Amino acid sequence: MRKVGLLAWTFFWVNLVFGSLPDEWNRAEKAYAAGRFEEAATSFESLLAQGYRSAELFYNLGNCYARLERDGKAVLAYERA
């Protein structure tokens, strides 16, 4: 029974957090896929500035920084992920 409750809570939380992200998140992912890493990093940073936090967000931001050869920022983002 606890597993069902935990699963329901997790589903609720993911929808709450990521349900309001699609525009900026999708913009960042499309920019990254197109090789526009600066634009993608700016979009991910915008999400952070709005108060969103997730391991995936920090990981993706770290990938942007790594592609931009900003190694210190990349390491920090990966650690936060």
N, C-alpha and C positions, 0 to 999 in steps of 0.2 A: 504494500500500500504506500509506503514511503517513497518508493521508486516512482510510482505514478504521480504522486504529488510533486516530487522533484522535477520530473519530466514536464509536467504542466507549468510549473513555475519557470523553468528554463525557457519553454516555448513562449510564455507570456513576456518574459524579459527580452528575449531576442526580438520579438515583434515590436515591443515598445521602443527599444533602442534603434533597431535597424529599420523599422517601419517608417520613420521620418527622415531617413537618410538618402533614399534612392537617387534624388537628383544630383547632389554633390558627390555621392559615392560613385554613381555611374559615370559622372563627368571625369572623376579621378581615374577610374579604371580604363576608360576609353583613351584618355590622354596617355596613360602609361603604355597601353597596348600599341599606341601610335608612335611611341618613342619620345613623347613630349614630357620628359621626366620632371622638368621644372614646374610645368603646369599641374602635373599630377601631385607633386609634393605640396604645391600651394593649396590645392583642393583638400588634401588630407590634413594639412595644417589648419585649414578653415574649419574642418570638422572638430578638430581638437579644441580650437578656440571657442566653438559653440558648446563645449563641455562633453562631447562624446569621447568615450574611452573603450577600447577593446584591443585584445592581443592582435587581431587581424589588422586593425587600423595602424598600430605601431609597426607591425611587420611590413606592411605595404609602404609605409613612410620610410622605413629603413631601406627597403629595396630602391626607392626613388633616390635617396641620398647616396646609396652605394653606386648607382648608375651615374650620378652627378659627381662622383669621386669626393664626396664630403664624408670621409671615413669616420671622423669623430661623431658627427650627427647620426650616421648610420648605426654605429655601435650603440649609441645611447638609445635610439629607437628600438633596436633589436633587444636590448636589455629590458626595456619597458614592456616589450611584447611578452 
